[in-house]
């Protein structure tokens, strides 16, 4: 995706919006009360499950056909994330502003890519509505947004 005018959006700021859903991150202990070794072997099934739950990698985004399709997913995901952030208690204004900036960035990218494909504002809006209809699961949409933010941060 083109990056001109890309605001710096810290995933640390965005992740605060999701922290209410985070699991307990206390140090794991073994049966004797000691700290478990950080060196564990995981089965292939466990690795696949962890990959499926990963916030920074999203197969839906990776499988999107073309930049315009990815921009639709990212814009929709950011719209859902922005709604969640508006409703989240305890977030700093800086965190809300970071989400707003990211939302505007992805919307601008969607518009530019859509126009590059000869689409008008109305048709882009219609495509975005269709994407929203196809991706109604809010949790998945937030994961898509985080994946898009991670990709943006990796490009920077």
Secondary structure, 3 states (H helix, E strand, C coil): CCCCCCCCCCHHHHHHHHHHHCCCCCCCECCCCCECCCCCCCCHHHHHHHHHHCCCCCHHHHCCCCHHHHHHHHHHHHHHHHHHHHHCCCCCHHHHHHHHHHHHHHHHHHHHHHHHCCCCHHHHHHHHHHHHHHCCCHHHHHHHHHHHHHHHHHHC
